[in-house]
């Protein structure tokens, strides 16, 4: 195999009292492929014959991959009110995957995405502990060339979630819920699909005997299909 790659990353973090903030940038660039053996190609002759030379017109296939990524993360102390902390996270990614046939560009896949998440952590109030939040994702994808098996598409998703724990004695109840609202659109096909999905979990834990923890849990999960699952070919 053959590969040449390089990467560079930079980050900065700040601590302000009981709050923290951080940001980072990263760049990744690589070219890789399987080189042909000098003097021979991928062609094989019939049994008993020597391997033939390189097929006419056959070219070395390589892949060039580039990705830029930026991330921000914050943990904000809110004091002694109903919520103790606000946790923030934002990420941006620009990814390009190019397939080369010799020196010619064969197919290009490009994906730009943004993800953001905000979560409020509750101050412990008696027997109730937990956190709740919202998450957003956006992806803009397109592919061009001979191997472009999926049309350009946009995906937007908003999710609401919560995780709660109740009880301080030998019995504790744990519950979680998540609702996702997803829109997937293929612009060139004129097709737009919407999905509302719901997931949840419920558990009961017993810790009445020292060193022993017994629990029973049930969960149900749903997810929306991706653009690749909906629109490939």
N, C-alpha and C positions, 0 to 999 in steps of 0.2 A: 504494500500500500504506500501511498504518498500523501503527506499532509504538511501544510505550513500554516501556522496560526499565531496570532498575537492578541493580547487583551490588555486593557488598561482600566483601572477603577480608582475612584477617589471618593472619600466620604468625610463628613464632618458631623460631630455630635456636640450638643450643648446641654449642660445641666443647669437648670434655674430652680433652686430650692428643691422641691419635691417633684418638679416637672422635668421632663427630658424631651429633646427634639433631635432629630438626625436626618441627614439627607445624603444620598450617594448617586454617582453617575458611573456608568460602565459602558465600554465599547469592546465588542468581540468580533474578530475578523479571521476567517479561516478558509482555506482552499484544500480540498481533499479529493482523492479518486484512486483508481486502481490502474497503474501504468501497464502498458503492454511490454512483453519481454522483447528486448532488442533483437531484431531480425525475424520476429514471429508475431502473429496476431492471435485472435481468439478462434480462428478457423481450425477445425480438426478434420482430417481426411477419413476415408473409409478404413475399416479394420485392415491392418496389414500395410497400409500406406503410411508414408511419413507425413507429419503435420505440414500442411501447406503454409505458404507465406501469408502475410497480412492480406485480408480481404480487400478488394478494390473499394475504395471510398470509406473504409472503416476509419473512424477517428477516435481518439482518446476522449472518454467522457469524464468530466470532473464537475465538482459542485463548489460554488462560492457562496459562503454564508456570512452574513453581516447582521449584527444586532446592536442597537443602542438601547440602553435602559436607564431610567431615572426613578428613584424611589425617595419618598418622604415618610417619616414616621414620627408621631408625637404622642406623648403620654402626659396629660395635663391633670394636675392635682386640683380638685374642686372644693376641698374642705370637708366640713362635717355635715353638710346638708343631706338630701336624699341620695345624691350620687357622690361617690368618692373620687372617681377618675373618669376622664374622657380620653379614649384611645383612638388615634387617627392613623390611617395609612393610605397613601396614594402611590400608585405605580404607573409608569408609562413605558411602553416597549414598542420599538420599531424593528421588525424582523424581515429580512429579505434573503431568499434562498434561490440561487440562480444555477441552473443546470447548463453546462457548456458541452457542446459537441465539437471537439477540436477548439478552434478559436471562436466559433459561432455560438451565440446564445440560443439555447433550445427552449427552455421553459423557465419562467420567473414566477415565484410565489412570494407574495408580499402581505404581511399582516401587521397592522397597527392596533394597539390595544391600550385601554386605560382601565384601571381598577381603583376604586375608592371604597373605604370602609370606615365607619364611625361607630364606636361602641361605648356605651355608658355603663360603668361598673357601680353597682349599688353599695352604699354603706350598709354594713350589717345591721339589720333592725330586728332585734329579738331572734326569731328562729328563721328568718328569711334572708337568703343570700342569692346573688345572681347578677346577670348583666343582660342588656338588650342593645340592639343596634340595627344599622342599615348598611347595605352593601350595593355598590353599583359597578357594572362591567359593561364596556363597549369594545367591540372589535370590528375593524374594517379590513376585509380580506379580498384580495383579487389574485388571479393567476392568468398568465398569458403564455401562449406557445403550444407546441404539439402535445404536451402531456398535461395540459390544463383541463383537469377532469371535473372542475367545479366552477360555476359562474361567480362573478363578483357578488359579495354579499355583506350585509351589515347585521350585527347582533347587538341588541341592547337588553340588559337584564337588571332589574331592581329586586332586592330581597330584603325582607324584614325578619329578624330572628330574636329569640330570647332563650335564656338558660336560667333555670331557677332551682334552688335547693331549699327544702323546708324541713325543719326539725333539728334539734340538738341532742335529743335523748338517744336511746338505743335504736329507734326507728327514724329513718329519714326518707323523704320523698324527693326524687330528682325528676324534673320535667324539662323538655326542650321543644321548641317549635320553630319552623322556618317556612315562610311563604315566598315564592319566587314568581316574578312576572317577566316573561321573556318574549321578545319580538325578534324574529329572524326574517330578513328581507333579501331576496335576490332581485336586484334592480333590473337586469337585462331580461329576466323571465317575467317580470311583472307579478311576482308571487310574494305575498307576505303572510307569515304564520305567527299566531300568538298562542302562548301556552301559560296557563296558571297552574303551578305545581305546589304541593304542600307536603311537608315532612314533619315528623314528630317522634318523640321518644318519651317513655314514662318508666320510672324505676322505683323500686322499694328496697331499702337497705336496712339490715339489722346488724348492730354492733354491740349487743348486750353481753357478749362473752369476750373477755380480754384476749386479744390476739386473733380473734376470728371475725371475719366480715362476710356476711351472706347477703346476696342480692338477687333480685329477679328483675329483668328488663324486657321491655317490648319496644319495637321501633318500626316505623314505616317511612320509606323514602321514595321520592319522585324526583325526576329531573327532566328538563326539556331536551329534545333531540338537538344535536349540533347542526350547523349548516352543512358539514360534510355528510352527515347522515340523511339530511333532507334533500340535497340538491346534487349529489355526485352523479355525473353522467346523465 
